[in-house]
Amino acid sequence: VQLQASGGGLVQAGGSLRLACVASGRTISSYRVGWFRQAPGKEREFVAAIRGGGGTTSYADSVKDRFTISRDYARSTVYLQMNSLKPEDTAVYYCRALRGITSSWGQGTQVTVSS
């Protein structure tokens, strides 16, 4: 599966952005799709994920209650709605599709939150 991430940009603190991860090549219904982020000088970290099938979601504590992950199978897209953004959310955001031992990463999309 190939992934294309988009939706990043520059936003003021307290603002919102919605990221999209569009899959092609295979249906994403059986994949666990996650969002990760990497800030300058830091390791890539988990943000949120949604499982295939029942769609169970999970979030990092730092984004819980502010970010929401969702999916649209018809559009083969997984979204990350980000509200109440903080400067510390500034990073390159990546999506990943995982099934068994197979994983695919999308290219990153930059999110910059100004104070």
N, C-alpha and C positions, 0 to 999 in steps of 0.2 A: 504494500500500500504506500502511496506517495502522499505526503502531507504538505499543505500550503497554509502558513499562518499569516494573518493580517489583522489590521485594526489598531495597531499601536499609534502613538503620537505623543504630543506635548499637552499636558493638562495641568491646571492649577490644583493645589491641595484641596481636597474636598470634592473634586470633580469625579466624573465617571468616564469609563471607556468600555467598549465591548470588543474582545478579541474573537476571531473566528479561525478555526482550523478545518480546512476543507480537505477531505480525503478523496483520492482517485485511485483507480486500479482495482480496488476491492471494496466490498461493503465494510463499514466499520461496526456493524451491529454485533460482531463477535469479539471485538477488540476492547481492551481497557484503554481509554484515551486520557492522557494526563497533560497538565500544564506544569511547566517548570520555569524557573527564572534564574538568571545569572547577572549579578551586579558586578561592576568593575572591581577586580581584585578579590572577588569572592568565588566560592564554589557554586556550581549549579545546585539549586534547591527545589524541592517539591512544593507545588502550590495547591493543586487540586486535581482530582481524577474522577472519572465516571466509568463504571463497569459496563460491559456489554450485558445483554439480557435484561435483568431487572433494573439496571441503571443506578445501582448504589453509588453514592457520592462520598468523597472524603476530602478534607481540607487541612492545610497547614494551620496551626493555631494562629499564626500571624495574620491570616486573611479570613478566618472564620467570621461569619456574620457580616462581612463586607463584600466578599466575592461569591458568585454563584456559577457553577458549571452546569451546562445543559447540552442536549444534543437534539439534532433534527436529522433523523435517518433519511428522510426523503431528499434532503440536500447533502447528505453525507458530511455533515458539519457538526463540530462540537464548539460551543461558545464558552467564553469566560466573561461574565459580566462583572466589572470591577467598579464598585461604588466607594465613596468616602476615601478616595485615594490619598496616600501619604507620600511625602518625599522618599521615604525608605522603600516604597514600592518600585522605585526607579530601577529598571533592569531590562535586559533583553529577555523576552518571553518566548519559550519554545513549547511546541506540542509534541507529544509522543504517542504512538499507537503500539500496544503490546498485546501479543497473543502467544501464550506458551513462552518459548525462548526467542521468538521473533519480535524484533522491535524496529520501528521506523521513526525517525525524527524529521520534523519540519524545519525550515530555516527560521531564524528568530525574527521577532518583531520588537522594535524598541519602544519602550514605555518610559516617558520622562515626566515626573511630577515635580512641579516647581512649588516652592514654599511662599 
